[in-house]
């Protein structure tokens, strides 16, 4: 079989995060490894009501083949939502509905990247973006994240080396939980404005800001090839696989549409009608308040427990939104090696390794705070603190 | 923008079928151009009942992120169905649920094809397979369809020239409506068994046989890299985008799973539960009888009208199932050029051109018979017969 496989798939990192998640799915394990939204965010009964209305009102049209770009009503809703939140001037023709925002990564990779082309990513970045782009065998150019945004010298060097696309997660980044400041965004925008490059901002958590104010995008409508990626996975339901892309670059969007048609023809149209019906019959903002309140408490509980139980040498981020925070241990400690020891104590996390485009052992880890109650978080972090302390002690011995 | 686009997307044929479908969507037009199943095949009320049960019984699990391979219950159902129909020994580990069977084409292309690799396709073949494979810039090797299966001399030549995959639609092919005979299948199987090649059989219409008996697959479980593609689009609903792949080649399937995870993480899990619930609470076979009876009458009405109204020089297939038949006009007549003349008379079809991997003007056309009643079919074919007769007369003049 091996000789039949493509170079692209051989170049794609195996998904060992799935095996980690499997190991961590034991009910006795306190898992900070997942990336699951809290089920409180799924408005199940309201969605069922919407399903009844969609069957009654749309009938066969909700079950038939449909347009590749998505249903117009939902595209218009997305444009309106962004215009209200950010004062932009998106129209429905700027929006394409996708099968989860993960699909956008796949489509962008196909439409932009040939073997050897440069793609700039944050270091670290979303691991499934690395996977999706890797299939096209690009050259990854990495730029360090700072607490303001990007390391500008590294960004300029990466741009000079050549790249067709830069992929950024400016709000509550996965995996680090970091958010670019207003100044950091302006600085990155100014540098990028000097290059012919597609500027992709992945923003699955933008609506989940539980501290501070929303900040403008870096590209969006302000750079010629600005692309925003959004999702209903964290606000309504991930099970429907519903995301969307916004861009004023219609030549890019036309090519993405061709690639999408070849990928799955269109996104589940029944689910599109249901989400649209839900959004028109309920106040999304009221629903979001519940999610934000919960995640704020959970994030605070985790940060407070870390301050109490983690050894002093350990650093961690304090996210203003989203679902994750990021822990950095002293250099030389492999969190991958530490994983089994933590699991033996019934605590799980994701080691940092798969979030870096360049392979290697890392001393970082990602923790999810949205899927355990405050008491469980406190107990789990206490236990993880002990595992870390033992690891540090073993290192000094 | 052009300099940012990949060679792969530039290599992908534009989807002008979509524009044809748009032109043909005028309610005054009798359209044989679409590829839409008849809405009779969507069990809307039964699906709504299933939705209520899924929300009540599965709750949050039906709205959360889920496994890339699909839910086990549905994978097992698919394995059982094929085992019952064909006496095979598929198990759930042989099945992966996909976002429509279109996604399988995308995944196979990614996992197998590098630039310049050979892929063998029927001539003509499903146009969106050409699109999906073209993104990977392979070399298409085409083999003529016969009324028994494939031209064996051309098949052997294509295999000798080198190919990693052969893509076949053995039942009621899209676009031609042709079905491989039992002997034709055995002959193709024997030839393929001598080569190391992935043998893909796309079978979206297999359950829609309205004449004759089901025949065994060419590869399936009988060749080491046999792959079957199936779909619920023609039996339950296309709007859910639900397909599946069956193969005993677990190394191939593991790689397809990695590519699927990078493409959309997993297929809409709510819809998976709903389809599974529907299949366990209803007799699919009884539902299929209704669809087959309707399509049989429609196909016969179209064939009879063609026998009555089409000029003698015109040839057409008489399908035993599926949704399409294929018309061949005398050489030198471009059905693409004829399209506008037919549309001016309010009849639409799909010109043959996009179904060939090699571009060029063709004298063939695809007609869909599942979306008009018998009277409309008769009137539309009568009108199309007149357009063809005029075209033949103009050619002789």
Interface residues (C-beta under 8 A of the other chain):
Chain A: X1 X2 X3 X4 X5 X6 X7 X8 X9 X12 X14 X15 X18 X35 X36 X37 X39 X42 X44 X45 X47 X48 X51 X52 X55 X59 X60 X62 X63 X64 X65 X66 X68 X99 X100 X102 X103 X105 X106 X110 X111 X112 X113 X114 X115 X117 X128 X131 X132 X134 X135 X136 X164 X165 X196 X197 X198 X225 X233 X237 X238 X239 X240 X241 X249 X251 X252 X255 X258 X259 X261 X262 X263 X264 X265 X266 X267 X268 X269 X270 X271
Chain B: X1 X2 X3 X4 X5 X6 X7 X8 X9 X12 X14 X15 X18 X35 X36 X37 X39 X42 X44 X45 X47 X48 X51 X52 X55 X59 X60 X62 X63 X64 X65 X66 X68 X99 X100 X102 X103 X105 X106 X110 X111 X112 X113 X114 X115 X117 X128 X131 X132 X134 X135 X136 X164 X165 X196 X197 X198 X225 X233 X237 X238 X239 X240 X241 X249 X251 X252 X255 X258 X259 X261 X262 X263 X264 X265 X266 X267 X268 X269 X270 X271
